[in-house]
Amino acid sequence: MEADELRITLPNGVTLHLSDAGDPSGFLLAEIPAGEGVFELRPGAANLMLINAARE
């Protein structure tokens, strides 16, 4: 499936928006609507990073 952006509503009700950052190196822009939550980033194995959006 190809997509330019993804909007994901997590089980805790926070909406995570992922889109192309417009950078040719392939960066991804991750946003949460203002006041809705904060990011929790945790390193995983090798190339893995866990991203959670938690309510403040």
C-alpha positions in Angstrom: 0.0 0.0 0.0 1.4 3.4 -0.9 0.5 6.5 1.1 1.8 10.1 1.4 0.6 10.3 5.0 -0.9 8.2 7.8 -3.2 9.3 10.6 -3.3 6.7 13.3 -5.6 6.8 16.3 -4.0 4.9 19.1 -5.9 2.8 21.7 -5.5 5.7 24.2 -7.4 8.1 21.8 -4.3 10.1 20.8 -4.0 10.7 17.0 -0.5 10.4 15.5 0.1 11.9 12.1 3.0 10.7 10.0 4.0 12.4 6.8 6.9 13.1 4.4 9.1 15.8 5.9 10.0 17.0 2.4 13.6 16.2 2.9 15.3 14.2 0.0 17.1 12.0 2.6 13.8 10.4 3.6 13.0 11.9 6.9 9.5 11.3 8.4 7.6 14.0 10.2 5.6 12.8 13.2 3.0 15.1 14.8 0.4 15.0 17.6 -2.3 17.7 17.7 -1.4 20.5 20.2 -2.5 19.7 23.7 -3.4 16.1 22.9 -0.3 14.3 24.0 3.5 13.9 24.1 5.9 11.5 22.4 7.7 8.7 24.2 10.6 7.3 22.2 12.4 4.2 23.2 15.3 2.6 21.5 14.8 -1.0 20.3 17.0 -3.7 18.8 19.2 -2.8 15.8 17.3 -0.3 13.6 14.1 -0.3 15.7 12.6 2.6 17.6 9.4 2.4 19.6 7.2 5.5 19.4 4.2 6.1 21.7 2.0 9.1 22.0 0.8 9.5 25.6 -1.7 11.8 27.1 -0.1 14.6 29.2 
